[in-house]
Amino acid sequence: MKRQKRNRLTRAHSRGHHAGTIGRSSEDCPFSKLDFREEWMCGWREARTEIASGYTF
């Protein structure tokens, strides 16, 4: 049975979260389409907020 691919927006969010955890800038977003860029930025902001509140990865 084939494994189903994850939703592309979910993947953009998780990639943004990862970028935020390793300290990349928000300017490094690889997406140009608005929907994917918004999800990437949301994940990035989430990670930066977690770091600011003391969460360590």
mmCIF entry with sequence, helices, sheets and N, C-alpha, C, O atoms, coordinates in Angstrom:
data_MODEL
# 
_entry.id   MODEL 
# 
_entity.id                         1 
_entity.type                       polymer 
_entity.pdbx_number_of_molecules   1 
# 
_entity_poly.entity_id                      1 
_entity_poly.type                           'polypeptide(L)' 
_entity_poly.nstd_linkage                   no 
_entity_poly.nstd_monomer                   no 
_entity_poly.pdbx_seq_one_letter_code       MKRQKRNRLTRAHSRGHHAGTIGRSSEDCPFSKLDFREEWMCGWREARTEIASGYTF 
_entity_poly.pdbx_seq_one_letter_code_can   MKRQKRNRLTRAHSRGHHAGTIGRSSEDCPFSKLDFREEWMCGWREARTEIASGYTF 
_entity_poly.pdbx_strand_id                 A 
# 
loop_
_entity_poly_seq.entity_id 
_entity_poly_seq.num 
_entity_poly_seq.mon_id 
_entity_poly_seq.hetero 
1 1  MET n 
1 2  LYS n 
1 3  ARG n 
1 4  GLN n 
1 5  LYS n 
1 6  ARG n 
1 7  ASN n 
1 8  ARG n 
1 9  LEU n 
1 10 THR n 
1 11 ARG n 
1 12 ALA n 
1 13 HIS n 
1 14 SER n 
1 15 ARG n 
1 16 GLY n 
1 17 HIS n 
1 18 HIS n 
1 19 ALA n 
1 20 GLY n 
1 21 THR n 
1 22 ILE n 
1 23 GLY n 
1 24 ARG n 
1 25 SER n 
1 26 SER n 
1 27 GLU n 
1 28 ASP n 
1 29 CYS n 
1 30 PRO n 
1 31 PHE n 
1 32 SER n 
1 33 LYS n 
1 34 LEU n 
1 35 ASP n 
1 36 PHE n 
1 37 ARG n 
1 38 GLU n 
1 39 GLU n 
1 40 TRP n 
1 41 MET n 
1 42 CYS n 
1 43 GLY n 
1 44 TRP n 
1 45 ARG n 
1 46 GLU n 
1 47 ALA n 
1 48 ARG n 
1 49 THR n 
1 50 GLU n 
1 51 ILE n 
1 52 ALA n 
1 53 SER n 
1 54 GLY n 
1 55 TYR n 
1 56 THR n 
1 57 PHE n 
# 
_struct_asym.id          A 
_struct_asym.entity_id   1 
# 
loop_
_struct_conf.conf_type_id 
_struct_conf.id 
_struct_conf.pdbx_PDB_helix_id 
_struct_conf.beg_label_comp_id 
_struct_conf.beg_label_asym_id 
_struct_conf.beg_label_seq_id 
_struct_conf.pdbx_beg_PDB_ins_code 
_struct_conf.end_label_comp_id 
_struct_conf.end_label_asym_id 
_struct_conf.end_label_seq_id 
_struct_conf.pdbx_end_PDB_ins_code 
_struct_conf.beg_auth_comp_id 
_struct_conf.beg_auth_asym_id 
_struct_conf.beg_auth_seq_id 
_struct_conf.end_auth_comp_id 
_struct_conf.end_auth_asym_id 
_struct_conf.end_auth_seq_id 
_struct_conf.pdbx_PDB_helix_class 
_struct_conf.details 
_struct_conf.pdbx_PDB_helix_length 
HELX_P HELX_P1 AA1 ARG A 8  ? THR A 21 ? ARG A 8  THR A 21 1 ? 14 
HELX_P HELX_P2 AA2 SER A 26 ? ASP A 28 ? SER A 26 ASP A 28 5 ? 3  
HELX_P HELX_P3 AA3 LEU A 34 ? ALA A 52 ? LEU A 34 ALA A 52 1 ? 19 
# 
_struct_conf_type.id          HELX_P 
_struct_conf_type.criteria    ? 
_struct_conf_type.reference   ? 
# 
loop_
_atom_site.group_PDB 
_atom_site.id 
_atom_site.type_symbol 
_atom_site.label_atom_id 
_atom_site.label_alt_id 
_atom_site.label_comp_id 
_atom_site.label_asym_id 
_atom_site.label_entity_id 
_atom_site.label_seq_id 
_atom_site.pdbx_PDB_ins_code 
_atom_site.Cartn_x 
_atom_site.Cartn_y 
_atom_site.Cartn_z 
_atom_site.occupancy 
_atom_site.B_iso_or_equiv 
_atom_site.pdbx_formal_charge 
_atom_site.auth_seq_id 
_atom_site.auth_comp_id 
_atom_site.auth_asym_id 
_atom_site.auth_atom_id 
_atom_site.pdbx_PDB_model_num 
ATOM 1   N N  . MET A 1 1  ? 0.835  -1.167 0.000  1.00 0.00 ? 1  MET A N  1 
ATOM 2   C CA . MET A 1 1  ? 0.000  0.000  0.000  1.00 0.00 ? 1  MET A CA 1 
ATOM 3   C C  . MET A 1 1  ? 0.889  1.242  0.000  1.00 0.00 ? 1  MET A C  1 
ATOM 4   O O  . MET A 1 1  ? 1.856  1.316  0.758  1.00 0.00 ? 1  MET A O  1 
ATOM 5   N N  . LYS A 1 2  ? 0.563  2.211  -0.844 1.00 0.00 ? 2  LYS A N  1 
ATOM 6   C CA . LYS A 1 2  ? 1.349  3.426  -0.943 1.00 0.00 ? 2  LYS A CA 1 
ATOM 7   C C  . LYS A 1 2  ? 1.082  4.337  0.251  1.00 0.00 ? 2  LYS A C  1 
ATOM 8   O O  . LYS A 1 2  ? -0.024 4.389  0.788  1.00 0.00 ? 2  LYS A O  1 
ATOM 9   N N  . ARG A 1 3  ? 2.124  5.044  0.641  1.00 0.00 ? 3  ARG A N  1 
ATOM 10  C CA . ARG A 1 3  ? 1.994  6.004  1.729  1.00 0.00 ? 3  ARG A CA 1 
ATOM 11  C C  . ARG A 1 3  ? 1.521  7.340  1.155  1.00 0.00 ? 3  ARG A C  1 
ATOM 12  O O  . ARG A 1 3  ? 2.045  7.812  0.146  1.00 0.00 ? 3  ARG A O  1 
ATOM 13  N N  . GLN A 1 4  ? 0.559  7.924  1.786  1.00 0.00 ? 4  GLN A N  1 
ATOM 14  C CA . GLN A 1 4  ? 0.003  9.177  1.313  1.00 0.00 ? 4  GLN A CA 1 
ATOM 15  C C  . GLN A 1 4  ? 0.923  10.341 1.689  1.00 0.00 ? 4  GLN A C  1 
ATOM 16  O O  . GLN A 1 4  ? 1.420  10.416 2.813  1.00 0.00 ? 4  GLN A O  1 
ATOM 17  N N  . LYS A 1 5  ? 1.140  11.241 0.737  1.00 0.00 ? 5  LYS A N  1 
ATOM 18  C CA . LYS A 1 5  ? 1.973  12.412 1.003  1.00 0.00 ? 5  LYS A CA 1 
ATOM 19  C C  . LYS A 1 5  ? 1.238  13.381 1.914  1.00 0.00 ? 5  LYS A C  1 
ATOM 20  O O  . LYS A 1 5  ? 0.010  13.462 1.911  1.00 0.00 ? 5  LYS A O  1 
ATOM 21  N N  . ARG A 1 6  ? 2.025  14.114 2.693  1.00 0.00 ? 6  ARG A N  1 
ATOM 22  C CA . ARG A 1 6  ? 1.434  15.117 3.567  1.00 0.00 ? 6  ARG A CA 1 
ATOM 23  C C  . ARG A 1 6  ? 0.951  16.305 2.743  1.00 0.00 ? 6  ARG A C  1 
ATOM 24  O O  . ARG A 1 6  ? 1.402  16.535 1.622  1.00 0.00 ? 6  ARG A O  1 
ATOM 25  N N  . ASN A 1 7  ? 0.059  17.019 3.310  1.00 0.00 ? 7  ASN A N  1 
ATOM 26  C CA . ASN A 1 7  ? -0.455 18.236 2.703  1.00 0.00 ? 7  ASN A CA 1 
ATOM 27  C C  . ASN A 1 7  ? 0.703  19.218 2.482  1.00 0.00 ? 7  ASN A C  1 
ATOM 28  O O  . ASN A 1 7  ? 1.570  19.347 3.347  1.00 0.00 ? 7  ASN A O  1 
ATOM 29  N N  . ARG A 1 8  ? 0.730  19.898 1.358  1.00 0.00 ? 8  ARG A N  1 
ATOM 30  C CA . ARG A 1 8  ? 1.827  20.811 1.043  1.00 0.00 ? 8  ARG A CA 1 
ATOM 31  C C  . ARG A 1 8  ? 1.870  22.005 1.992  1.00 0.00 ? 8  ARG A C  1 
ATOM 32  O O  . ARG A 1 8  ? 2.949  22.506 2.305  1.00 0.00 ? 8  ARG A O  1 
ATOM 33  N N  . LEU A 1 9  ? 0.714  22.461 2.450  1.00 0.00 ? 9  LEU A N  1 
ATOM 34  C CA . LEU A 1 9  ? 0.698  23.572 3.410  1.00 0.00 ? 9  LEU A CA 1 
ATOM 35  C C  . LEU A 1 9  ? 1.258  23.132 4.761  1.00 0.00 ? 9  LEU A C  1 
ATOM 36  O O  . LEU A 1 9  ? 1.963  23.893 5.423  1.00 0.00 ? 9  LEU A O  1 
ATOM 37  N N  . THR A 1 10 ? 0.944  21.916 5.161  1.00 0.00 ? 10 THR A N  1 
ATOM 38  C CA . THR A 1 10 ? 1.480  21.380 6.411  1.00 0.00 ? 10 THR A CA 1 
ATOM 39  C C  . THR A 1 10 ? 2.992  21.251 6.326  1.00 0.00 ? 10 THR A C  1 
ATOM 40  O O  . THR A 1 10 ? 3.709  21.538 7.286  1.00 0.00 ? 10 THR A O  1 
ATOM 41  N N  . ARG A 1 11 ? 3.463  20.821 5.176  1.00 0.00 ? 11 ARG A N  1 
ATOM 42  C CA . ARG A 1 11 ? 4.903  20.679 4.973  1.00 0.00 ? 11 ARG A CA 1 
ATOM 43  C C  . ARG A 1 11 ? 5.585  22.050 5.003  1.00 0.00 ? 11 ARG A C  1 
ATOM 44  O O  . ARG A 1 11 ? 6.675  22.177 5.561  1.00 0.00 ? 11 ARG A O  1 
ATOM 45  N N  . ALA A 1 12 ? 4.974  23.064 4.421  1.00 0.00 ? 12 ALA A N  1 
ATOM 46  C CA . ALA A 1 12 ? 5.533  24.415 4.453  1.00 0.00 ? 12 ALA A CA 1 
ATOM 47  C C  . ALA A 1 12 ? 5.617  24.922 5.897  1.00 0.00 ? 12 ALA A C  1 
ATOM 48  O O  . ALA A 1 12 ? 6.603  25.548 6.283  1.00 0.00 ? 12 ALA A O  1 
ATOM 49  N N  . HIS A 1 13 ? 4.584  24.649 6.682  1.00 0.00 ? 13 HIS A N  1 
ATOM 50  C CA . HIS A 1 13 ? 4.568  25.059 8.087  1.00 0.00 ? 13 HIS A CA 1 
ATOM 51  C C  . HIS A 1 13 ? 5.706  24.382 8.856  1.00 0.00 ? 13 HIS A C  1 
ATOM 52  O O  . HIS A 1 13 ? 6.419  25.040 9.614  1.00 0.00 ? 13 HIS A O  1 
ATOM 53  N N  . SER A 1 14 ? 5.876  23.084 8.664  1.00 0.00 ? 14 SER A N  1 
ATOM 54  C CA . SER A 1 14 ? 6.921  22.373 9.406  1.00 0.00 ? 14 SER A CA 1 
ATOM 55  C C  . SER A 1 14 ? 8.316  22.805 8.962  1.00 0.00 ? 14 SER A C  1 
ATOM 56  O O  . SER A 1 14 ? 9.236  22.852 9.779  1.00 0.00 ? 14 SER A O  1 
ATOM 57  N N  . ARG A 1 15 ? 8.484  23.120 7.681  1.00 0.00 ? 15 ARG A N  1 
ATOM 58  C CA . ARG A 1 15 ? 9.782  23.613 7.205  1.00 0.00 ? 15 ARG A CA 1 
ATOM 59  C C  . ARG A 1 15 ? 10.087 24.988 7.780  1.00 0.00 ? 15 ARG A C  1 
ATOM 60  O O  . ARG A 1 15 ? 11.239 25.286 8.098  1.00 0.00 ? 15 ARG A O  1 
ATOM 61  N N  . GLY A 1 16 ? 9.074  25.819 7.916  1.00 0.00 ? 16 GLY A N  1 
ATOM 62  C CA . GLY A 1 16 ? 9.257  27.127 8.544  1.00 0.00 ? 16 GLY A CA 1 
ATOM 63  C C  . GLY A 1 16 ? 9.601  26.998 10.011 1.00 0.00 ? 16 GLY A C  1 
ATOM 64  O O  . GLY A 1 16 ? 10.442 27.732 10.529 1.00 0.00 ? 16 GLY A O  1 
ATOM 65  N N  . HIS A 1 17 ? 8.949  26.062 10.679 1.00 0.00 ? 17 HIS A N  1 
ATOM 66  C CA . HIS A 1 17 ? 9.226  25.817 12.096 1.00 0.00 ? 17 HIS A CA 1 
ATOM 67  C C  . HIS A 1 17 ? 10.668 25.365 12.263 1.00 0.00 ? 17 HIS A C  1 
ATOM 68  O O  . HIS A 1 17 ? 11.365 25.829 13.166 1.00 0.00 ? 17 HIS A O  1 
ATOM 69  N N  . HIS A 1 18 ? 11.112 24.479 11.413 1.00 0.00 ? 18 HIS A N  1 
ATOM 70  C CA . HIS A 1 18 ? 12.494 24.000 11.482 1.00 0.00 ? 18 HIS A CA 1 
ATOM 71  C C  . HIS A 1 18 ? 13.478 25.147 11.240 1.00 0.00 ? 18 HIS A C  1 
ATOM 72  O O  . HIS A 1 18 ? 14.488 25.260 11.934 1.00 0.00 ? 18 HIS A O  1 
ATOM 73  N N  . ALA A 1 19 ? 13.182 25.985 10.266 1.00 0.00 ? 19 ALA A N  1 
ATOM 74  C CA . ALA A 1 19 ? 14.053 27.125 9.977  1.00 0.00 ? 19 ALA A CA 1 
ATOM 75  C C  . ALA A 1 19 ? 14.135 28.058 11.180 1.00 0.00 ? 19 ALA A C  1 
ATOM 76  O O  . ALA A 1 19 ? 15.202 28.595 11.476 1.00 0.00 ? 19 ALA A O  1 
ATOM 77  N N  . GLY A 1 20 ? 13.032 28.250 11.864 1.00 0.00 ? 20 GLY A N  1 
ATOM 78  C CA . GLY A 1 20 ? 13.023 29.098 13.050 1.00 0.00 ? 20 GLY A CA 1 
ATOM 79  C C  . GLY A 1 20 ? 13.825 28.505 14.190 1.00 0.00 ? 20 GLY A C  1 
ATOM 80  O O  . GLY A 1 20 ? 14.467 29.237 14.944 1.00 0.00 ? 20 GLY A O  1 
ATOM 81  N N  . THR A 1 21 ? 13.796 27.197 14.325 1.00 0.00 ? 21 THR A N  1 
ATOM 82  C CA . THR A 1 21 ? 14.524 26.557 15.423 1.00 0.00 ? 21 THR A CA 1 
ATOM 83  C C  . THR A 1 21 ? 16.028 26.597 15.210 1.00 0.00 ? 21 THR A C  1 
ATOM 84  O O  . THR A 1 21 ? 16.786 26.629 16.180 1.00 0.00 ? 21 THR A O  1 
ATOM 85  N N  . ILE A 1 22 ? 16.470 26.595 13.967 1.00 0.00 ? 22 ILE A N  1 
ATOM 86  C CA . ILE A 1 22 ? 17.920 26.623 13.728 1.00 0.00 ? 22 ILE A CA 1 
ATOM 87  C C  . ILE A 1 22 ? 18.442 28.043 13.565 1.00 0.00 ? 22 ILE A C  1 
ATOM 88  O O  . ILE A 1 22 ? 19.633 28.248 13.330 1.00 0.00 ? 22 ILE A O  1 
ATOM 89  N N  . GLY A 1 23 ? 17.540 29.036 13.691 1.00 0.00 ? 23 GLY A N  1 
ATOM 90  C CA . GLY A 1 23 ? 17.972 30.419 13.705 1.00 0.00 ? 23 GLY A CA 1 
ATOM 91  C C  . GLY A 1 23 ? 18.028 31.115 12.360 1.00 0.00 ? 23 GLY A C  1 
ATOM 92  O O  . GLY A 1 23 ? 18.662 32.163 12.241 1.00 0.00 ? 23 GLY A O  1 
ATOM 93  N N  . ARG A 1 24 ? 17.390 30.569 11.354 1.00 0.00 ? 24 ARG A N  1 
ATOM 94  C CA . ARG A 1 24 ? 17.385 31.239 10.055 1.00 0.00 ? 24 ARG A CA 1 
ATOM 95  C C  . ARG A 1 24 ? 16.494 32.473 10.100 1.00 0.00 ? 24 ARG A C  1 
ATOM 96  O O  . ARG A 1 24 ? 15.575 32.569 10.915 1.00 0.00 ? 24 ARG A O  1 
ATOM 97  N N  . SER A 1 25 ? 16.782 33.406 9.216  1.00 0.00 ? 25 SER A N  1 
ATOM 98  C CA . SER A 1 25 ? 16.033 34.654 9.135  1.00 0.00 ? 25 SER A CA 1 
ATOM 99  C C  . SER A 1 25 ? 14.696 34.424 8.436  1.00 0.00 ? 25 SER A C  1 
ATOM 100 O O  . SER A 1 25 ? 14.550 33.491 7.647  1.00 0.00 ? 25 SER A O  1 
ATOM 101 N N  . SER A 1 26 ? 13.733 35.275 8.730  1.00 0.00 ? 26 SER A N  1 
ATOM 102 C CA . SER A 1 26 ? 12.437 35.169 8.063  1.00 0.00 ? 26 SER A CA 1 
ATOM 103 C C  . SER A 1 26 ? 12.551 35.519 6.578  1.00 0.00 ? 26 SER A C  1 
ATOM 104 O O  . SER A 1 26 ? 11.685 35.156 5.782  1.00 0.00 ? 26 SER A O  1 
ATOM 105 N N  . GLU A 1 27 ? 13.612 36.220 6.216  1.00 0.00 ? 27 GLU A N  1 
ATOM 106 C CA . GLU A 1 27 ? 13.846 36.577 4.813  1.00 0.00 ? 27 GLU A CA 1 
ATOM 107 C C  . GLU A 1 27 ? 14.261 35.366 3.972  1.00 0.00 ? 27 GLU A C  1 
ATOM 108 O O  . GLU A 1 27 ? 14.283 35.448 2.744  1.00 0.00 ? 27 GLU A O  1 
ATOM 109 N N  . ASP A 1 28 ? 14.590 34.250 4.618  1.00 0.00 ? 28 ASP A N  1 
ATOM 110 C CA . ASP A 1 28 ? 15.040 33.053 3.911  1.00 0.00 ? 28 ASP A CA 1 
ATOM 111 C C  . ASP A 1 28 ? 13.904 32.162 3.436  1.00 0.00 ? 28 ASP A C  1 
ATOM 112 O O  . ASP A 1 28 ? 14.143 31.029 3.016  1.00 0.00 ? 28 ASP A O  1 
ATOM 113 N N  . CYS A 1 29 ? 12.684 32.649 3.494  1.00 0.00 ? 29 CYS A N  1 
ATOM 114 C CA . CYS A 1 29 ? 11.535 31.854 3.076  1.00 0.00 ? 29 CYS A CA 1 
ATOM 115 C C  . CYS A 1 29 ? 11.676 31.461 1.605  1.00 0.00 ? 29 CYS A C  1 
ATOM 116 O O  . CYS A 1 29 ? 11.842 32.333 0.752  1.00 0.00 ? 29 CYS A O  1 
ATOM 117 N N  . PRO A 1 30 ? 11.613 30.159 1.293  1.00 0.00 ? 30 PRO A N  1 
ATOM 118 C CA . PRO A 1 30 ? 11.823 29.715 -0.082 1.00 0.00 ? 30 PRO A CA 1 
ATOM 119 C C  . PRO A 1 30 ? 10.575 29.799 -0.964 1.00 0.00 ? 30 PRO A C  1 
ATOM 120 O O  . PRO A 1 30 ? 10.653 29.519 -2.160 1.00 0.00 ? 30 PRO A O  1 
ATOM 121 N N  . PHE A 1 31 ? 9.449  30.170 -0.408 1.00 0.00 ? 31 PHE A N  1 
ATOM 122 C CA . PHE A 1 31 ? 8.196  30.165 -1.161 1.00 0.00 ? 31 PHE A CA 1 
ATOM 123 C C  . PHE A 1 31 ? 7.853  31.554 -1.684 1.00 0.00 ? 31 PHE A C  1 
ATOM 124 O O  . PHE A 1 31 ? 8.076  32.558 -1.008 1.00 0.00 ? 31 PHE A O  1 
ATOM 125 N N  . SER A 1 32 ? 7.310  31.598 -2.895 1.00 0.00 ? 32 SER A N  1 
ATOM 126 C CA . SER A 1 32 ? 6.865  32.867 -3.458 1.00 0.00 ? 32 SER A CA 1 
ATOM 127 C C  . SER A 1 32 ? 5.342  32.952 -3.499 1.00 0.00 ? 32 SER A C  1 
ATOM 128 O O  . SER A 1 32 ? 4.780  34.047 -3.489 1.00 0.00 ? 32 SER A O  1 
ATOM 129 N N  . LYS A 1 33 ? 4.670  31.796 -3.546 1.00 0.00 ? 33 LYS A N  1 
ATOM 130 C CA . LYS A 1 33 ? 3.211  31.787 -3.546 1.00 0.00 ? 33 LYS A CA 1 
ATOM 131 C C  . LYS A 1 33 ? 2.714  32.160 -2.151 1.00 0.00 ? 33 LYS A C  1 
ATOM 132 O O  . LYS A 1 33 ? 3.195  31.632 -1.148 1.00 0.00 ? 33 LYS A O  1 
ATOM 133 N N  . LEU A 1 34 ? 1.750  33.073 -2.097 1.00 0.00 ? 34 LEU A N  1 
ATOM 134 C CA . LEU A 1 34 ? 1.311  33.673 -0.837 1.00 0.00 ? 34 LEU A CA 1 
ATOM 135 C C  . LEU A 1 34 ? 0.841  32.638 0.196  1.00 0.00 ? 34 LEU A C  1 
ATOM 136 O O  . LEU A 1 34 ? 1.196  32.749 1.370  1.00 0.00 ? 34 LEU A O  1 
ATOM 137 N N  . ASP A 1 35 ? 0.063  31.649 -0.208 1.00 0.00 ? 35 ASP A N  1 
ATOM 138 C CA . ASP A 1 35 ? -0.452 30.656 0.745  1.00 0.00 ? 35 ASP A CA 1 
ATOM 139 C C  . ASP A 1 35 ? 0.685  29.908 1.445  1.00 0.00 ? 35 ASP A C  1 
ATOM 140 O O  . ASP A 1 35 ? 0.681  29.748 2.665  1.00 0.00 ? 35 ASP A O  1 
ATOM 141 N N  . PHE A 1 36 ? 1.648  29.458 0.657  1.00 0.00 ? 36 PHE A N  1 
ATOM 142 C CA . PHE A 1 36 ? 2.761  28.700 1.224  1.00 0.00 ? 36 PHE A CA 1 
ATOM 143 C C  . PHE A 1 36 ? 3.673  29.600 2.044  1.00 0.00 ? 36 PHE A C  1 
ATOM 144 O O  . PHE A 1 36 ? 4.207  29.177 3.069  1.00 0.00 ? 36 PHE A O  1 
ATOM 145 N N  . ARG A 1 37 ? 3.852  30.830 1.601  1.00 0.00 ? 37 ARG A N  1 
ATOM 146 C CA . ARG A 1 37 ? 4.688  31.773 2.343  1.00 0.00 ? 37 ARG A CA 1 
ATOM 147 C C  . ARG A 1 37 ? 4.071  32.085 3.707  1.00 0.00 ? 37 ARG A C  1 
ATOM 148 O O  . ARG A 1 37 ? 4.784  32.168 4.707  1.00 0.00 ? 37 ARG A O  1 
ATOM 149 N N  . GLU A 1 38 ? 2.755  32.255 3.748  1.00 0.00 ? 38 GLU A N  1 
ATOM 150 C CA . GLU A 1 38 ? 2.079  32.524 5.021  1.00 0.00 ? 38 GLU A CA 1 
ATOM 151 C C  . GLU A 1 38 ? 2.232  31.361 5.989  1.00 0.00 ? 38 GLU A C  1 
ATOM 152 O O  . GLU A 1 38 ? 2.472  31.571 7.178  1.00 0.00 ? 38 GLU A O  1 
ATOM 153 N N  . GLU A 1 39 ? 2.097  30.140 5.493  1.00 0.00 ? 39 GLU A N  1 
ATOM 154 C CA . GLU A 1 39 ? 2.248  28.966 6.363  1.00 0.00 ? 39 GLU A CA 1 
ATOM 155 C C  . GLU A 1 39 ? 3.677  28.834 6.856  1.00 0.00 ? 39 GLU A C  1 
ATOM 156 O O  . GLU A 1 39 ? 3.903  28.500 8.019  1.00 0.00 ? 39 GLU A O  1 
ATOM 157 N N  . TRP A 1 40 ? 4.648  29.092 5.981  1.00 0.00 ? 40 TRP A N  1 
ATOM 158 C CA . TRP A 1 40 ? 6.054  29.016 6.375  1.00 0.00 ? 40 TRP A CA 1 
ATOM 159 C C  . TRP A 1 40 ? 6.336  30.036 7.471  1.00 0.00 ? 40 TRP A C  1 
ATOM 160 O O  . TRP A 1 40 ? 6.979  29.721 8.473  1.00 0.00 ? 40 TRP A O  1 
ATOM 161 N N  . MET A 1 41 ? 5.847  31.276 7.274  1.00 0.00 ? 41 MET A N  1 
ATOM 162 C CA . MET A 1 41 ? 6.060  32.334 8.256  1.00 0.00 ? 41 MET A CA 1 
ATOM 163 C C  . MET A 1 41 ? 5.370  32.018 9.581  1.00 0.00 ? 41 MET A C  1 
ATOM 164 O O  . MET A 1 41 ? 5.904  32.332 10.644 1.00 0.00 ? 41 MET A O  1 
ATOM 165 N N  . CYS A 1 42 ? 4.204  31.407 9.529  1.00 0.00 ? 42 CYS A N  1 
ATOM 166 C CA . CYS A 1 42 ? 3.495  31.025 10.749 1.00 0.00 ? 42 CYS A CA 1 
ATOM 167 C C  . CYS A 1 42 ? 4.324  30.010 11.538 1.00 0.00 ? 42 CYS A C  1 
ATOM 168 O O  . CYS A 1 42 ? 4.457  30.135 12.755 1.00 0.00 ? 42 CYS A O  1 
ATOM 169 N N  . GLY A 1 43 ? 4.876  29.018 10.865 1.00 0.00 ? 43 GLY A N  1 
ATOM 170 C CA . GLY A 1 43 ? 5.741  28.041 11.522 1.00 0.00 ? 43 GLY A CA 1 
ATOM 171 C C  . GLY A 1 43 ? 7.000  28.669 12.068 1.00 0.00 ? 43 GLY A C  1 
ATOM 172 O O  . GLY A 1 43 ? 7.451  28.323 13.160 1.00 0.00 ? 43 GLY A O  1 
ATOM 173 N N  . TRP A 1 44 ? 7.577  29.605 11.305 1.00 0.00 ? 44 TRP A N  1 
ATOM 174 C CA . TRP A 1 44 ? 8.791  30.298 11.738 1.00 0.00 ? 44 TRP A CA 1 
ATOM 175 C C  . TRP A 1 44 ? 8.521  31.115 13.000 1.00 0.00 ? 44 TRP A C  1 
ATOM 176 O O  . TRP A 1 44 ? 9.298  31.072 13.954 1.00 0.00 ? 44 TRP A O  1 
ATOM 177 N N  . ARG A 1 45 ? 7.405  31.865 12.998 1.00 0.00 ? 45 ARG A N  1 
ATOM 178 C CA . ARG A 1 45 ? 7.045  32.676 14.170 1.00 0.00 ? 45 ARG A CA 1 
ATOM 179 C C  . ARG A 1 45 ? 6.788  31.800 15.396 1.00 0.00 ? 45 ARG A C  1 
ATOM 180 O O  . ARG A 1 45 ? 7.176  32.147 16.511 1.00 0.00 ? 45 ARG A O  1 
ATOM 181 N N  . GLU A 1 46 ? 6.132  30.668 15.176 1.00 0.00 ? 46 GLU A N  1 
ATOM 182 C CA . GLU A 1 46 ? 5.850  29.748 16.275 1.00 0.00 ? 46 GLU A CA 1 
ATOM 183 C C  . GLU A 1 46 ? 7.144  29.279 16.922 1.00 0.00 ? 46 GLU A C  1 
ATOM 184 O O  . GLU A 1 46 ? 7.248  29.250 18.148 1.00 0.00 ? 46 GLU A O  1 
ATOM 185 N N  . ALA A 1 47 ? 8.118  28.917 16.121 1.00 0.00 ? 47 ALA A N  1 
ATOM 186 C CA . ALA A 1 47 ? 9.401  28.443 16.641 1.00 0.00 ? 47 ALA A CA 1 
ATOM 187 C C  . ALA A 1 47 ? 10.136 29.554 17.369 1.00 0.00 ? 47 ALA A C  1 
ATOM 188 O O  . ALA A 1 47 ? 10.708 29.318 18.433 1.00 0.00 ? 47 ALA A O  1 
ATOM 189 N N  . ARG A 1 48 ? 10.134 30.770 16.814 1.00 0.00 ? 48 ARG A N  1 
ATOM 190 C CA . ARG A 1 48 ? 10.817 31.889 17.458 1.00 0.00 ? 48 ARG A CA 1 
ATOM 191 C C  . ARG A 1 48 ? 10.157 32.239 18.795 1.00 0.00 ? 48 ARG A C  1 
ATOM 192 O O  . ARG A 1 48 ? 10.845 32.618 19.743 1.00 0.00 ? 48 ARG A O  1 
ATOM 193 N N  . THR A 1 49 ? 8.844  32.116 18.875 1.00 0.00 ? 49 THR A N  1 
ATOM 194 C CA . THR A 1 49 ? 8.135  32.359 20.133 1.00 0.00 ? 49 THR A CA 1 
ATOM 195 C C  . THR A 1 49 ? 8.511  31.314 21.174 1.00 0.00 ? 49 THR A C  1 
ATOM 196 O O  . THR A 1 49 ? 8.708  31.638 22.345 1.00 0.00 ? 49 THR A O  1 
ATOM 197 N N  . GLU A 1 50 ? 8.607  30.058 20.741 1.00 0.00 ? 50 GLU A N  1 
ATOM 198 C CA . GLU A 1 50 ? 8.999  28.995 21.672 1.00 0.00 ? 50 GLU A CA 1 
ATOM 199 C C  . GLU A 1 50 ? 10.406 29.229 22.208 1.00 0.00 ? 50 GLU A C  1 
ATOM 200 O O  . GLU A 1 50 ? 10.661 29.018 23.393 1.00 0.00 ? 50 GLU A O  1 
ATOM 201 N N  . ILE A 1 51 ? 11.318 29.662 21.345 1.00 0.00 ? 51 ILE A N  1 
ATOM 202 C CA . ILE A 1 51 ? 12.677 29.927 21.778 1.00 0.00 ? 51 ILE A CA 1 
ATOM 203 C C  . ILE A 1 51 ? 12.704 31.093 22.757 1.00 0.00 ? 51 ILE A C  1 
ATOM 204 O O  . ILE A 1 51 ? 13.404 31.039 23.768 1.00 0.00 ? 51 ILE A O  1 
ATOM 205 N N  . ALA A 1 52 ? 11.951 32.141 22.465 1.00 0.00 ? 52 ALA A N  1 
ATOM 206 C CA . ALA A 1 52 ? 11.921 33.315 23.337 1.00 0.00 ? 52 ALA A CA 1 
ATOM 207 C C  . ALA A 1 52 ? 11.344 33.003 24.713 1.00 0.00 ? 52 ALA A C  1 
ATOM 208 O O  . ALA A 1 52 ? 11.715 33.636 25.701 1.00 0.00 ? 52 ALA A O  1 
ATOM 209 N N  . SER A 1 53 ? 10.442 32.035 24.779 1.00 0.00 ? 53 SER A N  1 
ATOM 210 C CA . SER A 1 53 ? 9.847  31.684 26.070 1.00 0.00 ? 53 SER A CA 1 
ATOM 211 C C  . SER A 1 53 ? 10.669 30.642 26.829 1.00 0.00 ? 53 SER A C  1 
ATOM 212 O O  . SER A 1 53 ? 10.270 30.206 27.910 1.00 0.00 ? 53 SER A O  1 
ATOM 213 N N  . GLY A 1 54 ? 11.805 30.244 26.275 1.00 0.00 ? 54 GLY A N  1 
ATOM 214 C CA . GLY A 1 54 ? 12.708 29.363 27.003 1.00 0.00 ? 54 GLY A CA 1 
ATOM 215 C C  . GLY A 1 54 ? 12.696 27.912 26.603 1.00 0.00 ? 54 GLY A C  1 
ATOM 216 O O  . GLY A 1 54 ? 13.401 27.102 27.204 1.00 0.00 ? 54 GLY A O  1 
ATOM 217 N N  . TYR A 1 55 ? 11.915 27.562 25.603 1.00 0.00 ? 55 TYR A N  1 
ATOM 218 C CA . TYR A 1 55 ? 11.884 26.171 25.161 1.00 0.00 ? 55 TYR A CA 1 
ATOM 219 C C  . TYR A 1 55 ? 13.155 25.863 24.397 1.00 0.00 ? 55 TYR A C  1 
ATOM 220 O O  . TYR A 1 55 ? 13.548 26.623 23.512 1.00 0.00 ? 55 TYR A O  1 
ATOM 221 N N  . THR A 1 56 ? 13.806 24.750 24.731 1.00 0.00 ? 56 THR A N  1 
ATOM 222 C CA . THR A 1 56 ? 15.035 24.350 24.033 1.00 0.00 ? 56 THR A CA 1 
ATOM 223 C C  . THR A 1 56 ? 14.760 23.114 23.200 1.00 0.00 ? 56 THR A C  1 
ATOM 224 O O  . THR A 1 56 ? 13.958 22.258 23.573 1.00 0.00 ? 56 THR A O  1 
ATOM 225 N N  . PHE A 1 57 ? 15.427 23.037 22.084 1.00 0.00 ? 57 PHE A N  1 
ATOM 226 C CA . PHE A 1 57 ? 15.229 21.913 21.168 1.00 0.00 ? 57 PHE A CA 1 
ATOM 227 C C  . PHE A 1 57 ? 16.346 20.922 21.269 1.00 0.00 ? 57 PHE A C  1 
ATOM 228 O O  . PHE A 1 57 ? 16.341 19.911 20.566 1.00 0.00 ? 57 PHE A O  1 
# 
